[in-house]
Amino acid sequence: MRPEVMASISNYVAYANANKDSTPLVDKAILENPSVYPTPDVMQKLFTFAVLPPEVDRNYTRFWTKLKTGR
């Protein structure tokens, strides 16, 4: 998780990382690419799903597996 290591990985794969200390070390072309680092207005529209209780998550997994396998 050293910033210089994370920055070099981001520079190589052109993929964002969560280490804020590495941001100054990431290539400018990658930092300015909105597909890699979304703009602040896009970030405001992003969301995550709620964490479901284990029994609900288990049911989702079972139903999805039945759907994918046709069983």
WOQUI-V101551 format. One line per field, one symbol per residue. psi: psi as a letter, one per 20 degrees, with the letter a starting at -180 (. if undefined). burial: + if it has 9 or more other ideal C-beta (glycine too) atoms within 8 Angstrom, else -. A space follows every 50 residues. Layout:
BEGIN
psi: ???
burial: ???
END
This chain:
BEGIN
psi: jpghghghgghgilpqrjohiigiiqqhhghioihgnqrhhghhiqrqqq pqqhhgggggggggggghik.
burial: --+-+++++++-----+-+--++--+---++-+--+-----+-------- ------+--+----++-----
END
